[in-house]
């Protein structure tokens, strides 16, 4: 039976409500309320609203946005900021969150609440225009892609990323951080012009419209092609729907005392009982999970700030003790302050699953019966994957990060659609998908390939997982 309450503050929920709040929303509430971790405030629109959205012909149910704005007012009061207020703006993230983890399969919007007026005021007030226009160009790109690309061609994330790459080529730079504030502002103007030329209307300056359109886009992404393919592969029911999590932004891209990363409380490849992860200085979370920049090992955080590293390791220990399983964590550092944005039971290889289960028994966290139940039999096939013969002589052409177990051979294919046609489920040829970096849109080609090779990205990107 449906519940009457459709929007829950993080301060009101816990991990037992995964069906209603989704895994991400339930765990955000749990971390805030039961573990006392530094979680930015926010609220969750329930999975029931997603099902009601589809039942109503892809329309938000009547009155749900009123409940959203009531919850938003609580977050605004807690933060001392207001959405759309140029003098003291609150910016938001809008993320999906089904009961079962579907990393990268649905849509995300960051920096919601920026518009021309807010960006100009923030640039002046903060004295950090580069941060502001870096955030604004990300919002335009994300919102155009997830909320409006179905209206016209040329609004995908890839189209905007291509414009950014062209700008860097024109400037003679390779790193995003080498692009100046003035150049980022000009890029935002170019993005806005493209949006208008493709849609015939201005990019939304009304921040309440940005919010409603973002919530709608996340619900719509529940049934995008890659989400459906992923659910089929993982046997996730279609009818459970996704929740939407709206959260106060914390910024990893404000400067060199900021950063963002993804980590596991144990090594997801080997099961070693050691914090494993990666982070980027002066970046936002999508840069890490999308694999667009190659991050640094989490251990290097210690050289930047020993106290921050120790605080993070302590958070990892608390999460493992609480959930009694290896956790996958997303975090942001803003002005040397740590914030936890997500935790979930981490995906792992077959060998790692066995080791983690056995070690958790030895450490007294779980029983032998629980350990056996935790090892997915399908993962055990990874223990039998082909490997390079120890001691064999071979020519090394290049070296990289081993994101998955085993070794693979095949024809190099540079397009995901072509890999899907040639590989498993298609012509049956053995192919290796080779990309500069991967995106969730490449999923079909990745599943058809024997292996994936990328130029950029780390071991904690969504593709690696």
RALIN-V689096 format. One record per residue. RES is the residue in one small letter. SS is DSSP state (H for helix, E for strand, - for the rest). OMEGA is omega in radians with two decimals (none if undefined). D_LAST is the distance of its C-alpha to the last C-alpha in Angstrom with 1 decimal. Layout:
RES&SS&OMEGA&D_LAST + RES&SS&OMEGA&D_LAST
This chain:
x&-&-3.11&35.0 + x&-&3.07&33.7 + x&-&3.13&34.1 + x&-&-3.10&36.3 + x&-&-3.04&34.2 + x&-&3.13&31.6 + x&E&-3.07&30.4 + x&E&2.97&29.5 + x&E&3.06&29.5 + x&H&-3.10&26.8 + x&H&-3.07&29.9 + x&H&-3.00&30.8 + x&-&3.04&27.9 + x&-&-3.00&25.9 + x&H&-3.14&23.0 + x&H&-3.03&25.3 + x&H&-3.10&25.2 + x&H&3.13&21.7 + x&H&-3.05&23.5 + x&H&-3.03&25.4 + x&H&-3.03&23.3 + x&H&-3.10&19.8 + x&H&-3.09&17.2 + x&H&-3.12&16.9 + x&H&3.14&20.7 + x&H&-3.12&21.6 + x&H&3.04&19.6 + x&H&3.10&21.0 + x&H&-3.14&24.4 + x&H&-3.13&23.9 + x&H&-3.13&22.9 + x&H&-2.96&25.9 + x&H&-3.02&28.4 + x&H&-3.09&27.8 + x&H&3.10&26.2 + x&-&-3.14&27.8 + x&-&-3.12&24.9 + x&-&-3.13&25.3 + x&-&3.08&23.8 + x&-&-3.07&25.3 + x&-&3.12&27.4 + x&E&-3.10&26.7 + x&E&-3.07&26.9 + x&E&2.95&25.2 + x&E&-2.86&26.6 + x&-&3.07&26.1 + x&H&3.12&24.5 + x&H&3.11&28.1 + x&H&3.09&28.8 + x&H&3.14&26.1 + x&H&3.08&27.9 + x&H&3.11&31.2 + x&H&3.14&30.1 + x&H&3.12&29.6 + x&H&-3.13&32.7 + x&-&3.14&34.7 + x&-&3.13&33.7 + x&-&3.05&30.9 + x&-&3.09&32.9 + x&-&3.12&32.3 + x&-&3.13&34.6 + x&-&3.04&37.9 + x&-&-3.07&37.9 + x&H&3.12&34.2 + x&H&3.03&34.3 + x&H&3.10&37.3 + x&H&3.08&35.2 + x&H&-3.10&32.5 + x&H&3.04&35.1 + x&H&3.10&36.6 + x&H&3.13&33.3 + x&H&3.13&32.9 + x&H&3.09&36.4 + x&H&3.11&35.4 + x&H&3.12&32.4 + x&H&3.14&34.8 + x&H&-3.14&37.4 + x&H&-3.11&35.0 + x&H&-3.08&33.8 + x&-&-3.13&37.3 + x&-&-3.10&36.0 + x&E&3.11&36.4 + x&E&3.09&34.3 + x&-&3.14&36.2 + x&-&-3.09&38.7 + x&-&-3.08&39.2 + x&-&-3.12&40.8 + x&-&-2.95&38.0 + x&E&2.94&35.0 + x&E&3.03&32.1 + x&-&-3.01&28.9 + x&E&2.88&26.2 + x&E&3.10&22.5 + x&E&-3.02&21.9 + x&E&3.06&18.6 + x&E&3.08&17.6 + x&E&3.10&16.8 + x&E&3.12&17.2 + x&-&3.13&17.9 + x&-&-3.07&14.6 + x&-&3.07&11.3 + x&-&-2.94&10.4 + x&-&3.06&8.1 + x&-&-3.03&9.9 + x&-&3.13&12.0 + x&-&-2.91&15.2 + x&-&-3.12&17.2 + x&E&3.00&17.9 + x&E&3.09&21.1 + x&E&3.03&21.8 + x&E&3.14&25.3 + x&E&-3.09&27.1 + x&-&3.04&30.8 + x&-&2.93&31.5 + x&-&-3.07&34.2 + x&H&-3.09&36.9 + x&H&-3.13&39.1 + x&H&-3.13&36.6 + x&H&-3.13&34.9 + x&H&-3.14&38.4 + x&H&3.12&39.4 + x&H&-3.12&36.3 + x&H&3.13&36.6 + x&H&-3.05&40.2 + x&H&-3.07&39.8 + x&H&-3.03&36.8 + x&-&-3.08&38.1 + x&-&-3.07&34.6 + x&H&3.14&34.6 + x&H&3.10&31.7 + x&H&-3.07&29.3 + x&H&-3.07&30.9 + x&H&2.96&30.7 + x&H&3.13&27.2 + x&H&-3.11&26.3 + x&H&3.14&28.6 + x&H&3.09&27.3 + x&H&3.13&23.7 + x&H&-3.12&25.3 + x&H&-3.12&27.3 + x&H&-3.08&24.4 + x&H&-3.07&22.1 + x&H&3.09&25.0 + x&H&-3.10&26.5 + x&H&-2.97&23.3 + x&H&-3.03&22.4 + x&H&-2.99&26.0 + x&H&-3.08&28.3 + x&-&3.08&26.7 + x&-&-3.12&27.9 + x&-&-3.05&31.4 + x&-&3.06&31.6 + x&-&3.08&30.0 + x&-&-3.14&29.0 + x&-&-3.14&27.3 + x&-&3.09&23.6 + x&H&-3.12&21.3 + x&H&3.12&21.5 + x&H&3.14&25.3 + x&H&3.09&25.4 + x&H&3.10&22.9 + x&H&3.08&25.3 + x&H&3.14&28.2 + x&H&3.10&26.6 + x&H&3.11&26.0 + x&H&3.11&29.6 + x&H&-3.14&30.8 + x&H&3.08&29.2 + x&H&3.12&30.8 + x&H&-3.13&34.1 + x&H&-3.12&34.0 + x&-&3.13&33.1 + x&-&-3.14&30.0 + x&-&-3.06&26.4 + x&-&3.09&24.9 + x&H&-3.05&24.6 + x&H&3.13&26.5 + x&H&3.14&29.4 + x&-&-3.01&30.2 + x&-&3.10&33.1 + x&H&-3.13&33.8 + x&H&3.13&36.5 + x&H&3.09&34.2 + x&H&3.09&31.5 + x&H&3.10&34.3 + x&H&3.10&35.5 + x&H&3.08&32.1 + x&H&3.11&32.0 + x&H&3.11&35.4 + x&H&3.09&34.2 + x&H&-3.12&31.3 + x&H&3.13&33.8 + x&H&3.10&36.2 + x&H&3.13&33.7 + x&H&-3.11&32.8 + x&H&-3.12&36.5 + x&H&-3.10&37.3 + x&H&-3.03&34.7 + x&H&-3.06&35.4 + x&-&3.12&39.0 + x&-&-3.14&38.4 + x&-&2.98&37.4 + x&-&-3.02&34.0 + x&-&3.06&34.3 + x&-&3.07&36.2 + x&-&-3.03&36.6 + x&H&3.08&33.8 + x&H&3.05&34.4 + x&H&3.06&33.7 + x&H&-3.09&30.5 + x&H&-3.13&29.4 + x&H&-3.12&30.6 + x&H&3.12&29.1 + x&H&3.09&25.7 + x&H&3.11&25.8 + x&H&-3.12&26.9 + x&H&3.12&24.2 + x&H&3.08&21.4 + x&H&3.14&23.3 + x&H&-3.09&23.7 + x&H&3.06&20.0 + x&-&-3.11&19.6 + x&-&2.99&21.2 + x&-&-3.02&19.8 + x&H&-3.05&18.9 + x&H&3.11&15.1 + x&H&3.12&15.3 + x&H&3.12&17.8 + x&H&-3.12&15.9 + x&H&3.14&12.8 + x&H&3.10&15.4 + x&H&-3.08&17.2 + x&H&-3.06&14.4 + x&H&3.14&13.5 + x&-&3.09&17.3 + x&-&-3.10&17.3 + x&-&3.13&20.9 + x&H&-2.95&21.9 + x&H&-3.09&24.6 + x&H&3.10&22.7 + x&-&3.09&22.1 + x&E&2.94&20.3 + x&E&3.03&21.8 + x&E&-3.13&22.1 + x&E&3.12&21.9 + x&E&-2.95&24.4 + x&E&3.04&24.3 + x&E&-3.14&26.5 + x&-&2.80&24.8 + x&-&-2.86&24.5 + x&-&3.04&24.2 + x&-&-3.04&22.3 + x&-&-3.14&24.1 + x&-&-3.11&27.7 + x&-&-3.05&28.2 + x&-&3.02&27.6 + x&-&-3.14&27.8 + x&-&3.12&24.8 + x&E&-3.11&21.0 + x&E&-3.10&17.6 + x&E&3.07&14.4 + x&E&-3.13&11.3 + x&E&3.06&11.7 + x&E&-3.13&11.4 + x&-&2.99&14.8 + x&-&-3.13&14.1 + x&-&-3.07&12.1 + x&-&3.12&9.0 + x&-&-3.06&9.8 + x&-&-3.07&13.6 + x&-&-3.12&14.4 + x&-&-3.11&16.8 + x&-&-3.13&18.5 + x&-&3.13&17.9 + x&-&-3.08&16.2 + x&E&3.13&13.3 + x&E&-3.10&12.1 + x&E&3.10&13.2 + x&E&3.08&15.7 + x&E&3.01&17.9 + x&E&3.06&21.6 + x&-&-3.10&23.3 + x&-&3.00&20.3 + x&-&-2.96&18.8 + x&H&-3.14&15.4 + x&H&3.13&14.5 + x&H&-3.12&15.1 + x&H&-3.03&12.2 + x&H&3.10&9.4 + x&-&3.09&11.1 + x&-&-3.10&11.3 + x&-&3.01&15.1 + x&-&3.13&16.2 + x&-&-3.03&15.2 + x&-&3.12&15.2 + x&E&3.04&17.1 + x&E&-3.08&16.2 + x&H&3.14&16.9 + x&H&-3.12&19.9 + x&H&3.03&21.6 + x&H&3.14&22.0 + x&H&-3.14&24.7 + x&H&3.09&26.7 + x&H&-3.13&26.7 + x&-&-3.14&27.6 + x&H&-3.10&28.0 + x&H&3.10&28.7 + x&H&3.12&25.6 + x&H&-3.14&23.4 + x&H&3.09&25.4 + x&H&-3.13&25.2 + x&H&3.10&21.4 + x&H&3.10&21.4 + x&H&3.08&23.9 + x&H&3.12&21.7 + x&H&3.14&18.9 + x&H&3.12&21.7 + x&H&-3.12&23.1 + x&H&3.11&19.9 + x&H&3.14&19.4 + x&H&-3.09&23.1 + x&H&-3.06&23.1 + x&H&3.11&20.2 + x&-&3.09&20.7 + x&-&3.08&17.0 + x&-&-3.08&14.2 + x&E&3.04&13.2 + x&E&-2.96&10.4 + x&E&2.94&12.9 + x&E&-3.08&13.5 + x&E&3.05&16.9 + x&E&3.03&19.6 + x&E&3.08&22.7 + x&E&-3.14&25.8 + x&-&3.08&29.0 + x&-&3.07&27.9 + x&E&-3.07&27.1 + x&E&3.04&23.8 + x&E&3.11&22.3 + x&E&-3.03&19.5 + x&E&-3.13&18.0 + x&E&2.87&15.5 + x&E&3.09&14.5 + x&E&3.03&12.9 + x&E&-2.97&12.3 + x&-&2.99&9.0 + x&-&-3.04&6.7 + x&-&3.07&7.9 + x&-&3.10&9.4 + x&H&3.11&12.9 + x&H&3.13&14.8 + x&H&-3.14&13.2 + x&H&3.14&13.9 + x&H&-3.10&17.4 + x&H&-3.13&18.0 + x&H&3.13&16.9 + x&H&3.14&19.0 + x&H&-3.12&21.9 + x&H&3.13&21.9 + x&H&3.03&21.9 + x&H&-3.13&24.9 + x&H&-3.13&26.6 + x&-&3.06&26.0 + x&-&-3.11&27.7 + x&-&-3.07&25.0 + x&-&3.10&24.8 + x&-&3.09&27.1 + x&H&3.13&26.6 + x&H&3.11&26.6 + x&H&3.13&23.8 + x&H&-3.14&21.8 + x&H&-3.12&22.4 + x&H&-3.09&21.4 + x&H&-3.09&18.0 + x&-&3.12&17.0 + x&-&-3.14&15.9 + x&H&3.14&18.0 + x&H&3.14&15.7 + x&H&-3.08&13.3 + x&H&3.10&16.5 + x&H&3.11&16.7 + x&H&3.10&14.0 + x&H&-3.09&16.8 + x&H&-3.14&19.0 + x&-&3.10&17.0 + x&-&3.09&19.3 + x&-&3.06&19.4 + x&-&-3.10&21.7 + x&-&3.11&25.0 + x&-&3.11&25.8 + x&-&3.14&28.7 + x&-&3.11&28.5 + x&-&3.14&29.9 + x&-&3.12&28.0 + x&-&3.11&28.0 + x&-&3.12&25.1 + x&-&-3.12&24.7 + x&-&3.11&21.9 + x&-&3.13&19.4 + x&-&-3.12&15.9 + x&-&-3.11&12.9 + x&-&-3.05&11.5 + x&-&-3.13&7.7 + x&-&-3.10&8.1 + x&-&3.01&11.3 + x&-&3.10&14.5 + x&-&-3.07&16.4 + x&-&3.03&17.1 + x&-&3.11&20.0 + x&-&3.10&21.0 + x&E&3.10&22.7 + x&E&3.12&21.2 + x&E&-2.97&20.7 + x&-&-3.13&20.3 + x&-&-3.06&20.0 + x&H&3.12&17.4 + x&H&3.12&20.4 + x&H&3.09&22.1 + x&H&3.12&19.2 + x&H&3.13&19.3 + x&H&-3.03&23.0 + x&H&-2.93&23.2 + x&-&-3.12&20.3 + x&-&-3.11&19.6 + x&-&3.09&21.5 + x&-&-3.13&23.6 + x&-&3.08&25.9 + x&-&3.10&24.0 + x&-&3.04&23.8 + x&-&-3.11&21.2 + x&E&2.97&19.4 + x&E&3.10&17.0 + x&E&-3.11&15.7 + x&E&-3.10&16.7 + x&E&2.99&16.2 + x&-&2.97&17.1 + x&-&-3.12&13.9 + x&-&3.01&11.8 + x&-&3.11&12.2 + x&H&3.13&11.4 + x&H&3.13&14.8 + x&H&-2.98&13.6 + x&H&-3.09&11.8 + x&H&3.12&15.0 + x&H&3.13&15.2 + x&H&-3.13&11.8 + x&H&-3.12&12.5 + x&H&-3.04&15.9 + x&-&3.02&15.1 + x&-&-3.13&15.2 + x&E&-3.13&12.9 + x&E&3.11&11.8 + x&E&3.13&13.6 + x&E&3.09&13.7 + x&-&-3.09&16.5 + x&-&3.08&14.9 + x&-&-3.09&11.7 + x&-&-3.06&10.1 + x&-&3.11&7.6 + x&-&3.07&6.5 + x&-&3.14&6.5 + x&-&-3.13&5.1 + x&-&-3.13&5.4 + x&-&-3.10&3.8 + x&-&none&0.0
